């Protein structure tokens, strides 16, 4: 529970209505990059501006009203106007389908179960006709080849069975998901021999997921939260340290441990 509350998904668990959880999850996942402390602070600010009933607000407010709400919001390269464009798209989906989950399920059926194409349809709908670079970065296009970590992370939260972290809200098989790949997942996956690729691309995400699918075909990305937080907590540091690696639960399957490629620990260096 403590780890969840330090993760962006913790914001979603503050709400009880599915529609609110979907909107809060979309905002939290979209802003989940950069410094963790700064990201959490700015997610909090954005949600305060949206008020206690974010789905109702998004569903009933026009672009101008949302701009007034989010006026002055900044997170790295994003401004309030970029969040507004995404939320206007989300509001349209809510009005047309009732929930974002119903919308995504429709896209998934239309795509014959192709997760990448389903996610691309969702991204198209959220961006609308926006062509500016920041909005297209905020809601990235899976067809372009990047890992689309934040959009894929959002899908994991919504699709995977409710387990205290993920919420199991969307009627899509967890087996169709692809793992969200950030710097932590990429590094740890390389350490575990799940991929030899050096960039966080869609191809990398698919390769890692294919390896994890051999462990659990029905729910291959259930390992994501635990693996990612090994990196976030620095229990698996970016520069392997013998003392930390010696205590790691993954050492038996870790290529770094088996190769003995360590930097001196602080105690040894001193």
C-alpha positions in Angstrom: 0.0 0.0 0.0 2.8 2.4 0.9 4.5 1.8 -2.5 1.2 2.3 -4.3 0.7 5.7 -2.6 4.0 6.9 -3.8 3.1 5.8 -7.4 0.9 7.9 -9.7 -1.7 5.1 -9.7 -2.3 6.1 -6.0 -4.2 9.1 -7.2 -6.7 6.9 -9.0 -7.5 5.0 -5.8 -8.8 8.2 -4.1 -11.9 8.0 -6.3 -14.7 5.4 -6.3 -16.7 6.1 -9.5 -15.3 4.4 -12.6 -15.7 7.6 -14.8 -13.7 9.6 -12.2 -11.0 6.9 -12.0 -10.7 6.9 -15.7 -10.2 10.7 -16.0 -7.9 10.8 -13.0 -5.9 7.9 -14.3 -5.6 9.6 -17.7 -4.2 12.8 -16.1 -1.9 11.0 -13.7 -0.4 8.6 -16.3 0.0 11.4 -18.9 2.0 13.5 -16.4 4.0 10.6 -15.0 7.5 11.4 -16.4 10.5 13.3 -15.2 11.3 13.7 -11.5 8.9 11.6 -9.4 8.4 14.2 -6.7 7.8 17.0 -9.2 5.4 14.8 -11.2 3.3 13.9 -8.1 3.2 17.5 -7.1 2.0 18.6 -10.5 -0.6 15.8 -10.8 -1.9 16.9 -7.4 -2.2 20.5 -8.7 -4.0 19.4 -11.9 -6.5 17.3 -10.0 -7.2 20.1 -7.5 -8.0 22.4 -10.4 -10.4 19.8 -11.8 -12.3 19.5 -8.5 -14.0 16.6 -6.7 -16.0 15.4 -9.8 -13.5 15.4 -12.6 -15.5 13.2 -15.0 -18.7 15.3 -14.7 -16.6 18.5 -15.2 -14.9 17.1 -18.3 -18.2 15.7 -19.7 -20.2 18.9 -19.3 -17.6 21.7 -19.8 -16.4 23.2 -23.0 -12.9 24.0 -23.9 -13.1 27.6 -22.6 -14.3 26.5 -19.2 -11.6 23.9 -18.9 -8.9 26.4 -20.0 -10.0 28.7 -17.1 -9.8 25.8 -14.7 -6.3 24.8 -15.8 -5.0 28.3 -16.4 -1.4 28.6 -15.1 -0.8 24.8 -14.9 2.7 23.8 -15.9 4.5 20.4 -16.0 7.8 20.4 -17.8 6.9 21.0 -21.5 3.1 20.9 -20.9 0.8 23.7 -20.1 -2.9 23.7 -19.1 -3.9 24.1 -22.7 -2.4 20.8 -23.6 -4.2 19.0 -20.9 -7.4 20.7 -22.0 -7.1 19.4 -25.5 -6.7 15.8 -24.2 -9.6 16.2 -21.7 -11.9 17.6 -24.4 -11.3 14.4 -26.3 -11.9 12.4 -23.2 -15.2 14.2 -22.6 -16.4 13.4 -26.1 -15.6 9.7 -25.5 -17.5 9.8 -22.2 -20.6 11.4 -23.9 -20.5 9.0 -26.8 -19.7 5.7 -25.0 -20.6 6.3 -21.3 -17.1 5.3 -20.1 -13.6 5.4 -21.5 -13.5 1.6 -21.0 -16.5 1.1 -23.3 -14.8 3.4 -25.9 -11.5 1.4 -25.7 -13.4 -1.9 -25.9 -15.0 -0.6 -29.1 -11.6 0.3 -30.5 -10.3 -3.1 -29.5 -13.1 -4.9 -31.4 -12.6 -2.7 -34.4 -8.9 -3.6 -34.4 -9.6 -7.3 -34.1 -7.8 -7.4 -30.8 -4.7 -5.7 -31.9 -3.6 -3.8 -28.8 -1.3 -1.4 -30.6 -3.9 -0.3 -33.0 -6.6 -0.1 -30.3 -4.3 2.2 -28.3 -3.7 4.3 -31.5 -7.4 4.8 -32.0 -7.7 5.9 -28.3 -4.8 8.3 -28.8 -6.4 9.7 -32.0 -9.6 10.3 -30.2 -7.9 12.0 -27.2 -5.8 14.3 -29.4 -8.7 15.3 -31.7 -7.4 17.7 -34.4 -4.5 19.0 -32.2 -1.4 19.3 -34.3 1.0 21.0 -31.8 4.1 19.2 -30.7 3.3 19.2 -27.0 -0.1 17.7 -27.3 1.2 15.0 -29.6 3.9 14.3 -27.0 1.4 14.3 -24.2 -0.7 11.7 -26.1 1.8 9.9 -28.2 1.0 7.7 -31.3 1.8 4.0 -30.9 2.0 3.7 -34.7 5.1 6.0 -34.7 7.3 3.3 -33.0 8.0 4.7 -29.6 7.1 2.6 -26.5 4.3 5.1 -25.5 5.1 4.3 -21.9 2.5 6.6 -20.3 -0.4 5.6 -22.5 0.5 1.9 -22.1 0.8 2.4 -18.4 -2.7 3.9 -18.3 -4.1 0.9 -20.1 -2.4 -1.4 -17.6 -4.1 0.4 -14.7 -7.5 0.1 -16.4 -7.3 -3.4 -17.8 -5.4 -5.6 -15.4 -7.5 -7.4 -12.7 -8.0 -5.4 -9.5 -5.2 -6.3 -7.2 -4.8 -3.3 -5.0 -2.7 -1.5 -7.6 -4.4 -2.0 -11.0 -8.2 -1.6 -11.2 -9.6 -4.0 -13.7 -12.2 -1.6 -15.1 -12.0 -2.2 -18.8 -13.4 -5.3 -20.5 -10.3 -6.2 -22.4 -8.2 -9.4 -21.8 -5.0 -8.7 -19.8 -3.2 -11.1 -22.1 -3.4 -8.4 -24.8 -1.5 -5.8 -22.9 2.1 -4.8 -23.6 4.5 -3.8 -20.8 5.1 0.0 -20.3 8.8 0.5 -20.9 10.7 3.3 -19.2 14.4 3.6 -18.3 13.9 1.4 -15.2 12.1 -1.4 -17.0 14.5 -1.2 -20.0 17.6 -1.5 -17.7 16.2 -4.3 -15.5 14.9 -6.2 -18.5 18.3 -6.1 -20.1 19.8 -7.3 -16.8 17.3 -10.2 -16.8 18.0 -11.1 -20.4 14.4 -10.2 -21.5 15.8 -8.0 -24.2 19.1 -6.9 -25.7 17.7 -3.8 -27.2 19.1 -0.5 -26.0 16.1 1.9 -26.7 12.6 2.1 -25.3 10.8 1.4 -28.5 7.5 -0.4 -29.2 9.5 -3.3 -30.5 11.4 -3.5 -27.2 8.1 -3.5 -25.3 6.7 -6.3 -27.4 9.9 -8.4 -27.0 9.9 -8.0 -23.2 6.2 -8.8 -23.1 6.7 -11.9 -25.2 9.3 -13.2 -22.7 7.0 -12.5 -19.8 4.1 -14.2 -21.6 6.0 -17.4 -21.3 5.8 -17.0 -17.5 2.1 -16.1 -17.5 0.3 -16.1 -20.8 -2.9 -14.7 -19.3 -1.4 -11.8 -17.5 2.1 -11.1 -18.8 2.5 -7.5 -17.5 1.6 -8.3 -13.9 5.4 -8.1 -13.2 5.6 -4.4 -14.3 4.8 -2.7 -11.0 7.3 -4.7 -8.9 10.1 -4.5 -11.5 9.7 -0.8 -12.1 9.8 -0.1 -8.3 13.0 -2.0 -8.0 14.5 0.7 -10.2 12.6 3.7 -8.7 13.6 2.7 -5.2 17.2 2.2 -6.4 17.2 -1.3 -5.0 18.4 -2.1 -8.5 20.7 0.8 -9.1 21.7 2.1 -12.5 25.3 1.3 -11.7 25.3 -2.2 -10.1 26.6 -2.3 -6.5 27.7 -5.7 -5.0 26.0 -5.0 -1.6 22.7 -4.3 -3.2 22.9 -7.0 -5.8 23.8 -9.6 -3.1 20.4 -8.9 -1.4 18.4 -8.8 -4.6 15.6 -11.4 -5.0 16.4 -11.6 -8.8 20.1 -12.3 -8.5 19.7 -16.0 -9.7 18.3 -14.8 -13.1 20.4 -11.6 -13.4 23.0 -11.4 -16.0 24.9 -8.6 -14.1 25.1 -10.7 -11.0 26.3 -13.8 -12.9 28.9 -11.7 -14.7 30.1 -10.0 -11.5 30.0 -6.5 -13.1 29.9 -4.2 -10.1 31.1 -0.8 -9.0 32.5 -0.6 -5.4 30.0 0.0 -2.7 30.1 3.2 -0.6 31.7 1.3 2.2 34.4 -0.2 0.0 35.1 3.1 -1.8 35.5 4.8 1.6 
